[in-house]
Amino acid sequence: MTEGISAGRAARIASVNFDYAAQSCESVERCNLCGRSQFVVISHRDRYGFAAEAHACAACGLVFLNPRLTAAAYGRFYESVYRPLVSAFHGRLIDAKTIQPEQEKYAAQRLECLRPFVTSAHATLLDVGGSTGVVAARVAREFRLAATIIDPAPPEVEEARRQGIETLSGMVEHHEFGNRRFDVVLLCQTVDHLLDISATLRRLRSLLNPHGVLFVDIVDFRAAYLRGWSVEDAIKIDHPYYLTESTMTALLARAGFEVMRSDYAQDHLHIGYVCRPGEPSASLPDPAGVHDLLREVRLVQNTPGRAADA
């Protein structure tokens, strides 16, 4: 049994038969936010027990897996491993069908965040990483938008197609949209899964009409490790990145987005941002905040935490 993981959970994860060590991986040479290459290793395993290192940029505090799976390896992971692995971790079936009630609840909460900013002037919606289409469908009905989703997981794209939503398979970074532009772009519970956040946000900025609205939310890394009092349990191989308020707002500013509203979600774990197009800036987190983050990580690592879940 891996330290920090209960015997029952470890057995369920082992039954998925995913050999992380045998996967194709790549090293991260430069920080995706500031471009620097001075890193601090803050964790040597993830919540599943895999030997996945998490590094923090010593200059700006961005946290990321290093090395990480290649794009091709992640493609295979999302196609056949991701949902079974998450199901094994939680001890219940989580797939393209069972996830939909949770997505309905999530969509209702996001509607209230978006409502002051989506108007009758908006007509089109792109949901990036749109999963089963539940969120896109609910937002589209509420604001009378024509919805499109793009997602790399075939079973979830098929579920969205059954709802009559236009679906695109693959990653937004690689899809050719031609001259298409959108009024509302959603990046819901997805940004942590990207391989190049900076480039993807710039791409979304180019896909957004001048009067458009972007919604993006993050798993707040600090909230995650403070909630479980464990840095390792906040790390998971399905998330190449681990974002904080400081790093996410800097990434948005540098990509040319102006934050109109921040929203601490009801789960006390996610933070949502409603943005409009703006001028790119050279924003970076305060170095003092980076120092405090790394010091807090050490505090959590060296203070007794909670027992492993069953």
C-alpha positions as CSV (number, residue, x, y, z in Angstrom):
1,M,0.0,0.0,0.0
2,T,1.3,3.5,-0.9
3,E,1.8,5.8,2.1
4,G,-1.3,8.1,2.6
5,I,-3.7,5.8,0.6
6,S,-5.9,3.3,2.3
7,A,-5.7,-0.4,1.4
8,G,-9.2,-0.4,-0.1
9,R,-8.6,2.6,-2.3
10,A,-5.2,1.4,-3.4
11,A,-6.7,-2.0,-4.4
12,R,-9.4,-0.2,-6.5
13,I,-6.8,1.9,-8.2
14,A,-4.6,-1.1,-8.9
15,S,-7.6,-2.8,-10.5
16,V,-7.7,-0.2,-13.2
17,N,-4.4,-1.6,-14.5
18,F,-2.9,1.7,-15.5
19,D,0.9,1.6,-15.6
20,Y,1.9,5.2,-15.2
21,A,5.6,4.6,-15.2
22,A,5.3,3.0,-18.7
23,Q,3.6,6.0,-20.3
24,S,5.3,8.4,-22.6
25,C,6.3,11.5,-20.7
26,E,7.9,14.9,-21.4
27,S,9.9,17.3,-19.3
28,V,8.8,20.9,-18.8
29,E,11.7,23.1,-19.4
30,R,10.1,26.6,-18.9
31,C,7.3,27.9,-16.8
32,N,4.1,28.4,-18.7
33,L,3.4,31.7,-17.0
34,C,6.7,33.6,-16.7
35,G,9.0,31.6,-18.9
36,R,11.6,31.0,-16.1
37,S,13.3,27.7,-15.5
38,Q,14.1,27.7,-11.8
39,F,11.8,25.1,-10.2
40,V,11.1,23.7,-6.7
41,V,10.0,20.1,-6.4
42,I,7.1,20.2,-3.9
43,S,5.7,16.7,-4.2
44,H,6.9,13.2,-5.3
45,R,3.6,11.4,-5.7
46,D,-0.1,12.1,-6.6
47,R,-3.3,11.2,-4.9
48,Y,-3.5,7.9,-6.7
49,G,-0.1,6.9,-5.5
50,F,1.7,7.3,-8.8
51,A,5.3,8.6,-8.8
52,A,4.3,12.0,-10.3
53,E,6.4,15.0,-9.3
54,A,4.8,18.4,-8.9
55,H,7.1,21.4,-9.4
56,A,6.6,25.1,-8.5
57,C,8.1,27.9,-10.4
58,A,10.4,29.7,-7.9
59,A,9.8,33.0,-9.7
60,C,6.0,33.1,-10.1
61,G,4.6,30.2,-8.1
62,L,2.9,28.3,-10.9
63,V,2.6,24.6,-10.0
64,F,2.7,21.8,-12.6
65,L,3.5,18.2,-13.1
66,N,7.1,17.6,-14.3
67,P,7.6,15.4,-16.2
68,R,4.1,14.9,-17.5
69,L,2.3,12.7,-20.0
70,T,2.7,13.7,-23.6
71,A,-0.3,15.0,-25.6
72,A,-0.7,11.6,-27.2
73,A,-0.5,9.8,-23.9
74,Y,-3.1,12.1,-22.4
75,G,-5.3,11.4,-25.4
76,R,-5.2,7.7,-24.7
77,F,-5.7,8.4,-20.9
78,Y,-8.9,10.4,-21.5
79,E,-10.2,7.9,-23.9
80,S,-10.1,4.8,-21.7
81,V,-8.5,5.4,-18.3
82,Y,-9.6,8.8,-16.8
83,R,-13.2,7.9,-15.7
84,P,-12.3,4.4,-14.4
85,L,-9.5,5.8,-12.4
86,V,-11.6,8.6,-10.9
87,S,-14.3,6.0,-10.2
88,A,-11.8,3.8,-8.4
89,F,-10.5,6.7,-6.3
90,H,-14.0,7.6,-5.1
91,G,-15.4,4.1,-4.9
92,R,-18.4,4.7,-7.1
93,L,-19.1,4.7,-10.8
94,I,-18.4,8.1,-12.5
95,D,-18.9,8.0,-16.2
96,A,-20.5,10.0,-19.1
97,K,-24.0,9.1,-17.8
98,T,-23.6,9.2,-14.0
99,I,-21.8,12.5,-14.0
100,Q,-24.8,14.3,-15.6
101,P,-26.8,15.1,-12.4
102,E,-23.7,16.7,-10.9
103,Q,-23.2,18.7,-14.1
104,E,-26.8,19.9,-14.0
105,K,-26.2,21.3,-10.5
106,Y,-23.0,22.8,-11.6
107,A,-24.6,24.5,-14.6
108,A,-27.3,26.1,-12.4
109,Q,-24.7,27.6,-10.2
110,R,-22.7,29.0,-13.2
111,L,-25.8,30.5,-14.7
112,E,-26.1,32.9,-11.7
113,C,-22.5,33.9,-12.1
114,L,-23.0,34.6,-15.8
115,R,-26.4,36.2,-15.7
116,P,-25.3,39.9,-15.3
117,F,-22.9,39.6,-18.2
118,V,-24.7,37.6,-21.0
119,T,-27.2,39.7,-22.9
120,S,-29.4,39.6,-25.9
121,A,-26.5,40.8,-28.0
122,H,-24.8,37.4,-27.5
123,A,-25.9,34.6,-29.9
124,T,-23.2,31.9,-29.9
125,L,-21.6,29.7,-27.3
126,L,-18.4,27.5,-27.3
127,D,-17.9,25.2,-24.4
128,V,-14.3,24.0,-24.3
129,G,-13.9,20.6,-22.6
130,G,-17.7,20.5,-22.7
131,S,-18.0,16.9,-21.7
132,T,-21.6,15.5,-22.1
133,G,-23.0,18.9,-23.1
134,V,-25.1,19.3,-20.0
135,V,-23.6,22.6,-19.1
136,A,-23.6,24.0,-22.6
137,A,-27.2,22.9,-23.1
138,R,-28.4,24.6,-19.9
139,V,-26.5,27.8,-20.6
140,A,-27.7,27.9,-24.2
141,R,-31.4,27.4,-23.2
142,E,-31.2,30.1,-20.6
143,F,-29.6,32.7,-22.8
144,R,-30.9,31.5,-26.2
145,L,-27.5,30.8,-27.6
146,A,-26.5,28.4,-30.4
147,A,-24.1,25.9,-28.6
148,T,-21.0,24.1,-29.7
149,I,-18.8,21.9,-27.5
150,I,-15.3,20.6,-28.1
151,D,-14.0,17.7,-26.0
152,P,-11.3,15.0,-26.3
153,A,-13.3,12.1,-24.8
154,P,-15.4,10.2,-27.4
155,P,-18.0,8.8,-25.0
156,E,-18.8,12.2,-23.6
157,V,-18.9,13.8,-27.0
158,E,-21.4,11.2,-28.1
159,E,-23.6,12.0,-25.1
160,A,-23.6,15.7,-26.1
161,R,-24.4,14.8,-29.7
162,R,-27.6,13.0,-28.4
163,Q,-28.7,16.3,-27.0
164,G,-28.6,17.9,-30.4
165,I,-25.6,20.1,-29.6
166,E,-23.0,20.7,-32.3
167,T,-20.0,18.6,-31.2
168,L,-16.3,18.8,-32.1
169,S,-13.8,16.0,-31.1
170,G,-10.3,16.9,-30.0
171,M,-8.4,19.7,-28.2
172,V,-9.2,23.4,-28.8
173,E,-5.5,24.1,-29.2
174,H,-5.4,21.9,-32.4
175,H,-8.8,22.4,-33.9
176,E,-9.1,24.7,-37.0
177,F,-12.1,27.0,-36.5
178,G,-11.5,29.1,-39.7
179,N,-13.3,32.4,-39.4
180,R,-15.7,31.3,-36.7
181,R,-16.0,33.5,-33.6
182,F,-18.1,33.1,-30.5
183,D,-19.9,35.5,-28.1
184,V,-19.6,33.3,-25.0
185,V,-16.8,30.9,-24.3
186,L,-16.9,28.5,-21.3
187,L,-13.8,26.7,-19.9
188,C,-15.5,24.9,-17.1
189,Q,-13.4,22.6,-14.9
190,T,-11.0,22.3,-17.8
191,V,-8.1,24.8,-17.5
192,D,-6.2,22.6,-15.1
193,H,-6.2,19.8,-17.7
194,L,-4.5,21.8,-20.5
195,L,-1.0,21.3,-21.5
196,D,-0.3,24.9,-22.5
197,I,-2.6,27.3,-20.6
198,S,-1.0,30.5,-21.9
199,A,-1.4,29.5,-25.5
200,T,-4.9,28.2,-25.0
201,L,-6.1,31.4,-23.4
202,R,-4.6,33.4,-26.2
203,R,-6.4,31.1,-28.7
204,L,-9.7,31.6,-26.8
205,R,-9.0,35.4,-26.9
206,S,-8.8,35.2,-30.7
207,L,-12.0,33.1,-30.9
208,L,-14.0,35.6,-28.8
209,N,-15.9,38.4,-30.4
210,P,-15.0,41.9,-29.2
211,H,-18.2,42.1,-27.0
212,G,-17.8,38.5,-25.8
213,V,-17.6,36.9,-22.4
214,L,-15.3,34.2,-21.1
215,F,-16.0,32.1,-18.1
216,V,-13.2,30.0,-16.7
217,D,-12.9,28.2,-13.3
218,I,-10.0,26.6,-11.5
219,V,-9.5,24.1,-8.7
220,D,-7.8,26.5,-6.2
221,F,-4.6,24.6,-5.3
222,R,-4.3,26.3,-1.9
223,A,-7.9,25.4,-1.0
224,A,-7.3,21.8,-2.2
225,Y,-4.2,21.1,0.0
226,L,-5.5,23.0,3.0
227,R,-8.8,21.2,2.9
228,G,-7.2,17.8,3.1
229,W,-4.0,19.1,4.8
230,S,-2.0,17.3,2.2
231,V,0.0,18.6,-0.8
232,E,0.2,15.1,-2.3
233,D,-3.5,14.5,-2.1
234,A,-4.1,17.7,-4.1
235,I,-2.0,16.5,-7.0
236,K,-3.4,14.1,-9.6
237,I,-2.0,13.0,-13.0
238,D,-5.1,14.2,-14.8
239,H,-4.2,17.8,-13.9
240,P,-1.0,19.0,-15.5
241,Y,-1.4,22.4,-13.7
242,Y,-2.4,23.5,-10.2
243,L,-3.6,27.1,-10.1
244,T,-4.1,29.7,-7.4
245,E,-5.8,33.1,-7.5
246,S,-2.5,34.8,-8.1
247,T,-1.3,32.6,-11.0
248,M,-4.7,32.4,-12.7
249,T,-5.4,36.2,-12.7
250,A,-1.8,36.7,-14.1
251,L,-2.4,34.1,-16.9
252,L,-5.7,35.8,-17.8
253,A,-4.2,39.3,-17.9
254,R,-1.2,38.2,-20.0
255,A,-3.6,36.6,-22.5
256,G,-5.6,39.8,-22.8
257,F,-8.6,39.2,-20.5
258,E,-10.0,41.6,-18.0
259,V,-11.7,40.0,-15.0
260,M,-15.1,41.4,-14.3
261,R,-16.1,39.1,-11.5
262,S,-14.5,36.4,-9.3
263,D,-16.7,33.8,-7.7
264,Y,-15.8,31.5,-4.8
265,A,-17.9,28.4,-5.7
266,Q,-20.3,26.8,-3.3
267,D,-18.0,23.8,-2.9
268,H,-15.3,26.1,-1.5
269,L,-12.8,24.5,-3.8
270,H,-13.3,26.2,-7.2
271,I,-12.9,29.8,-8.2
272,G,-14.7,31.1,-11.3
273,Y,-13.8,34.2,-13.3
274,V,-16.1,36.1,-15.7
275,C,-13.9,38.0,-18.2
276,R,-14.1,40.3,-21.2
277,P,-11.5,41.0,-23.8
278,G,-8.9,43.5,-22.8
279,E,-5.3,44.5,-23.6
280,P,-2.6,42.0,-22.7
281,S,-0.4,43.0,-19.8
282,A,2.9,41.7,-18.3
283,S,1.2,40.9,-15.0
284,L,3.0,38.4,-12.7
285,P,2.3,37.3,-9.0
286,D,4.0,39.2,-6.2
287,P,7.4,37.5,-5.3
288,A,6.5,37.8,-1.6
289,G,3.3,35.8,-2.3
290,V,5.4,33.1,-4.0
291,H,7.6,32.9,-1.0
292,D,4.6,32.6,1.3
293,L,3.1,29.8,-0.9
294,L,6.2,27.7,-0.7
295,R,6.6,28.3,3.0
296,E,2.9,27.2,3.5
297,V,3.5,24.0,1.5
298,R,6.3,23.1,3.8
299,L,4.1,23.8,6.8
300,V,1.4,21.5,5.5
301,Q,3.9,18.8,4.7
302,N,5.4,18.8,8.2
303,T,2.2,19.1,10.3
304,P,0.2,15.9,11.0
305,G,-2.8,15.7,8.7
306,R,-5.9,13.6,8.3
307,A,-6.0,9.9,8.0
308,A,-6.4,8.3,4.6
309,D,-9.9,7.8,3.3
310,A,-11.4,4.3,3.0
